[in-house]
Amino acid sequence: MEYVSAVPVPQPRARAAAPSDTPGSRRSLASGLLLGAAGATVVLLASTQTWAEGRASVGGGSLPLTADGQDVTGLPAALAIVGLAALVAVFAVRGASRLIVAGLLALSGLGAGLSACLGASDSAALDEMAARSTGDTSATIDALAHTAWPYVTAAGGLLILLAGLLALRYGKLWPTMSGRYERDGTPRPRKAARTAPDPDRPEDLWKALDRGEDPTR
């Protein structure tokens, strides 16, 4: 006699091709991640370098002073951190929210680049240092010179901007971070309830003994 199990056998589901499987979406995703991460790293590192240097007159001599990017303006570094957060958040949202976050990523790069360019010729930070060092509020910097680090910072901001533009253009094709943990609503098959062995069926008694069960229960 044949016995038919009442437990439904799960059938394999055909995986629908996700939009992120296309070659164009994979290239844009890799490019966006690379540009965003590299741009933020460049901005954060270049902001700690010397942007301006000069000398303040003290008595009969002069005092050399330098100002790094954080002394001139802390905006590029702050926007780079915002850009990094937006780059991660792009994969945590979808739909209209993804467009908003991608726009924030692009604006962070644009703001970091513009603020770095504006600080490239700034002398206020060194003038403040000269006033504190000499005790003379009217002291100014002589032989003022600027380095190329502000422009390196601006280049990092440009990379973040490009990452944001890629996210705006191709972000709808990129995967969502939480998608793999969501259930698709398909009911899972229940485990078959174990029934007591039938005393009139010797094979059930032997199977129960093999499983280490008491066949008399």
N, C-alpha and C positions, 0 to 999 in steps of 0.2 A: 504494500500500500504506500502510495506517495503522499507526502505531507507538504502542504503549501504554506509558506510563512506569510503571516499577515503584516509583517514589517515592510513598509515600502522601501524599495531599493533606490537610493538616490541616483539620478541620472546625471552624467556630466553635462555641465552647462557650457555652451559655446561662449567664449570670451569675445565680447564686442571690441573691435579695434578702437582704442582710446585716441582722442585727438593728439595726445602727446607722443604717439608712436610714429608720427610723420617725421621724415628727415629734417624738414624746415623747422618744425617746432623744437626738435632736439638741438639743432644748431643755435637757434635763438636763445634757448634756455641756457645752454653752456656759455654762450657769449654774454648774456645778461649777468649770470653769476660771476663770471671772470671779470668783467668790466666793473661791476659794482664793488666786489671785494677788493680788487686791485686799486680802484680809485679811492676808496675809503682808507686803505692802508697808506697810499701815497700822501693823502691829505694829512692824516694823523702824524706821520713821520716828518713830513716837510714842515709842519707847523711848529715843531720843536727845534728847528734849525735857526741859525742867525739870519734875520731878514735885513737888519740895518746896523750900521756901526759908525762911530764918530768920536770926537774928543770934546770934552767940556773944560773950559778954562778954570783953573783953580790956582789962585795966587799968581805966582810967576810961571807956573807950568800948566800942564794939561792932563786930564784924566780920560783914558780910553774907556768907552762904554759901548756895549752891544745890546741889541734887543732881538729876541726871537719872535717867532710868529705868535705865540701866546701873549707876549707883551704888546704886540701891535694890535691884534684882534683875535679874540677867541671864537669868532663866528665860524670860520671854516671847519675847525675841529668839531665844534658842536653839531654843525650840519652834517658832517661825515658820520657821526654816531647816529643821527636821525636817519641818514640814508641806509646805514647797515640794518637798523631796525626795520625800515620799510622794505628792504630787500628780502628779509626773512618773512615779514608779514604778507608779502605777495603770495606766498605759497600756502598761507593759512586761511585765505579768504577767496571768494569767487564772485563772479558777476560784476555788478556795479561797484562793490567794495574793492575788488581787485583793481579796477580802473582808478579809483580814488587813491589807493596806496601807491600804485605805479606813478600817478601824478605827483604825489608827495616825494617819491624817490627822485623824479626828474627835477623837481623844484629844489630839493636839497643839494643836488649837484650844481645846479645853476647858481644858487645862492653862495655856495662855497667858492666857486670859481670867481664870481664877481667881487665878493668881499676880499679875496686874496689879491685880485688885481688892484683894488682900491688901496689896499695896505702896502702895495709895492713901493709907493713913493711917500709913505707916511713918515713924519718926523716927530709927531706928538709924543710917542712913547719914549724916545731918547731925550726929548726936552724935559719930560717929567723926571726921568732918571737924573739928568743934569741938575735939576732944581733940588732933588732930594740929596744928591751927593755933595753939592757945594753949599747947601743951605741958602742959596739965593734963588728966589722964585722967578727972577727975570733971566736966569742963566739959560743959555741955548747951546746947541751943539755946533761945533765947527767941523769942517772936513767931513760932512755927512756923506755916506756911501751906502748903497743898497746892493744886496746879493740877488742871485737868481732864484732863491728858494720860494719867494712868493709866486713866481710863475710856474714853478714845479707844483706848488699847491693848487694853482688854478688848473693845471693840466689834470690833476687828480679829480678835481670837481667836474671837469669835462667828461671824464670816464664814468662818473656816477650819473651824469646827465644822460649819456648814451645808454646806460643800463636802464634808466627810467623810460627812455623813448622806446627801447626794445620791449619793455614790459607793457607799455601802452599799446604797442602795435601787435605783439604776439602773445601777450599774457593770457588771453582767453584759451589758448591752446596748451598752456602749461598745466602740469598736474597739480592737484591740491594735496597738501600735506596730510590732511585728515581723511582723505578719501579711502585709503586702504583699510581704515579701521571701522568704516561704516558698514552695517548689514544691509543687504539688498532686499530684505523683506521675505525671502524664500523660507518657508517653514522647514526647520531641521527635522530629520526623521527621528522618531522616538525609539529608544532601545526596547527590545522585546522583553516583556515581563517573564521572569523565570517561573515556570509552573512546577508543582510538586510531581515527582515520578509516579507513574501509574503502576500499582503493584501487579496488575495483570500483564504488564509488558516487561519481560526480563531485560530487554535491552535498555529500558529507562533506568532500571535498578543498577545495571553495570555502569552506565554513564554517570549516575549520581555518585557511585563509589569512586569512580575515577576522579571526579571533581572534589572528592573529600567530603561529600555531604552525607547526611544521615538519611537513607532511603525510606526510613519508617515514618518521617515527618510528612 
